[in-house]
Amino acid sequence: MNQTAHPPAAAASDWRSQCRARRIDPAEVEMVASRYVAYRDYMQPRGGGLPLAGWFRFYCQEKASESGDQTGGVVSECSATGEAVGQAVLGDPRAFLEILRLQIETVHST
C-alpha cells in the first residue's frame, strides 16, 4: 500500500482544514476552482492556455476591477448567484492560491 497517497476524504479535509485555519470560505475556493477547471478543460485541446498561477493573477485583477469595494464583504454574505462570498481571493491572494492549488490537485486532477 502506498503510504504517501491520501484517500479522497483525507485530501478534501486537508484543503478544507487550511481554509478554516486561514479563515477562507471553502465555497469560494470551490467556485474559483470550478472556473479554472472549466477554463483548463476548454483550453487544453486548443493549445494549452495559462497555468494556474497566471490565470489566477488575471482572475484577481478582474475581481478587483468589478467594483470599488469588493473586499468589503456583503450584507449577510448571502447571494443567489454565489458571487457574494467573503472575497478572500482579494484579501489574501497568496494563501488563497495555495489552497486553490491543493484543492484542484486533490479534487480535479486529470
N, C-alpha and C positions, 0 to 999 in steps of 0.2 A: 504494500500500500504506500502511496506517495505521501510523505509527511508534510510537504510544503503546500499541497493543494488544499484550498478551502472548499468545503461544501457550500453550495449556493446560499443557504441560510446564514452561515457564518460570514461569508463575504458581504452579503447585504447588510448584516448588522454592523460590520466594520465601518462601512462608509456612513451608515446612519449614526453610529456612535460618535464618529468625527463631527457630524452635523450637530449633534447635541452638545458636544464639547465646545464647539465654536459658535454656537447659537445661530446656526444656519438652518433654515426650514428645508427638510428633505423634499417636500413637494416642489420647492423652487429648483433644487438640483435635478429632480426627475423631469421637470418641464424643460429646463435648458438642455439636459442630456437628450431628450427626445428630439429636440430641434437639431442638435448637432448630428445625431444618428440619421435623421431624415436627410440632412444635407450631405453627409458622408455617403449614404446609400445611393443618393441621386448622382453624386459626382464621380463615384468610383468607376462606373462604366464609361464615363465621359472624359477620363484623363486624370482623375485624382481630386483636385480641389485643395483646400487649405488643411494643414494638420490642425489638431485640436487647439493648440496654443494660438495660432494665427487666427483661426475662426473665432475663438473666444475674445481676443483683443478687439476684433471688429464688432462682435456682439455687444461687448461692453460700451463701445463708442456709440453704437446705435441706441442702446438703452439710455445712455446718458443724454443723448440729443432729443429724446422723445418728449421730455418735459424739463422744466427748470428745477423741479423739486422731486425728482424720482427717488432720492434717498430718504425722504421724509416719512415714508410709510403711508398707510391708508387708514381710513376710518374702519375700525374693527377688523382690519386685514381680511376683508371678505369681498369676493367678486365672483360673479357668474362666469367670467372669462378666464379666471386663473391668473390674470396679469397683476393682480393687486396683492402679491406676496410681499414680504419684507424687503426685497431688493438687496439681499446680501451680495448679490453679484456685483453691485456697485459699491457697497460699503466695505467689503473685504475681498476684492477680486483674487488676490493671490491664494488665500485659503479656499475660496470657492473653487478655483481652478484645480487645486489639489484634490478636493473631494469629488469634483466633477470627473476628473480623470479616473479616479478609483471606481466611481460608480459605473462609468462607461466600460471600463475593463472587466468588471465583475458581472455586470448585468447585460451589457450589449456587445460582448466580444464577438468577433466574427471568426 
